[in-house]
């Protein structure tokens, strides 16, 4: 298995892998796209549009995992550098930047395309359920955790899961976060908390609130991987707590809300 930066020509394969990986997932699959099996092409197109909507954003970084034998795309990751100020329209030169122009073009084309060819696999009342719920838990990405690398998407084709390619895609973002001495973060789907825990992520809150909770979504662990300095501080605090230097409430605060240094 090998990984590399994605190319525009990879989009179709990336979308197909994502659709296969999320086919039976509770949020993007079952809740948002109850008719995905009747309209599989629409389900694939959903992911293709999603990828394209972020392609020209310099804060987003796309990776693919390749099968060594066939060279085919078998896994996808999209990391977002959050908190950076590289994308503000502060001058005409920035406004006229090619990527910014293309983002506007893609956004308009996507809007028109979705109007002319609506997503038949989706429940239109659930299309933006995650975005609508975000204000209820967005506080976790504030303060010292505002600057972070966020794993927006991770998908491995079911035929290749369990072979380590997902861990390599996660490690890429962790390495980038470590270079900058900032956090890495992710919202885990149901059952994958242990997978991210193996890479040092710790649950600090829940995203399955509001309408997500009302619709029975079980996943949604908000997980952060702290900087080395922050992890050392937490470990030292736990050692002191074990010796009786801290009260139980102090331990609860430290474990529930780790901070980035």
Rosetta blueprint (number, residue, H / E / L):
1 X L
2 X E
3 X E
4 X E
5 X E
6 X L
7 X L
8 X H
9 X H
10 X H
11 X H
12 X H
13 X H
14 X H
15 X H
16 X H
17 X H
18 X H
19 X H
20 X H
21 X H
22 X L
23 X L
24 X L
25 X L
26 X H
27 X H
28 X H
29 X H
30 X H
31 X H
32 X L
33 X L
34 X L
35 X L
36 X L
37 X L
38 X L
39 X L
40 X H
41 X H
42 X H
43 X H
44 X H
45 X H
46 X H
47 X H
48 X H
49 X H
50 X H
51 X H
52 X H
53 X H
54 X H
55 X H
56 X L
57 X L
58 X L
59 X L
60 X E
61 X E
62 X E
63 X E
64 X E
65 X E
66 X E
67 X L
68 X L
69 X L
70 X L
71 X L
72 X L
73 X E
74 X E
75 X E
76 X E
77 X E
78 X E
79 X E
80 X E
81 X E
82 X E
83 X L
84 X L
85 X L
86 X L
87 X L
88 X L
89 X L
90 X L
91 X L
92 X H
93 X H
94 X H
95 X H
96 X L
97 X L
98 X H
99 X H
100 X H
101 X H
102 X H
103 X H
104 X H
105 X H
106 X H
107 X H
108 X H
109 X H
110 X H
111 X H
112 X H
113 X H
114 X H
115 X H
116 X H
117 X L
118 X L
119 X L
120 X L
121 X L
122 X L
123 X L
124 X L
125 X L
126 X L
127 X L
128 X L
129 X H
130 X H
131 X H
132 X H
133 X H
134 X H
135 X H
136 X H
137 X L
138 X H
139 X H
140 X H
141 X H
142 X L
143 X H
144 X H
145 X H
146 X L
147 X L
148 X E
149 X E
150 X E
151 X E
152 X E
153 X E
154 X E
155 X E
156 X E
157 X L
158 X H
159 X H
160 X H
161 X L
162 X L
163 X L
164 X L
165 X H
166 X H
167 X H
168 X H
169 X H
170 X H
171 X H
172 X H
173 X H
174 X H
175 X H
176 X H
177 X H
178 X H
179 X H
180 X H
181 X L
182 X L
183 X E
184 X E
185 X E
186 X E
187 X E
188 X E
189 X L
190 X L
191 X L
192 X L
193 X H
194 X H
195 X H
196 X H
197 X H
198 X L
199 X L
200 X L
201 X L
202 X E
203 X E
204 X E
205 X E
206 X E
207 X L
208 X L
209 X L
210 X L
211 X H
212 X H
213 X H
214 X H
215 X L
216 X L
217 X L
218 X L
219 X L
220 X L
221 X E
222 X E
223 X E
224 X E
225 X E
226 X L
227 X L
228 X H
229 X H
230 X H
231 X H
232 X H
233 X H
234 X H
235 X H
236 X H
237 X H
238 X H
239 X H
240 X H
241 X H
242 X H
243 X L
244 X L
245 X L
246 X L
247 X L
248 X H
249 X H
250 X H
251 X H
252 X H
253 X H
254 X H
255 X H
256 X H
257 X L
258 X L
259 X L
260 X L
261 X L
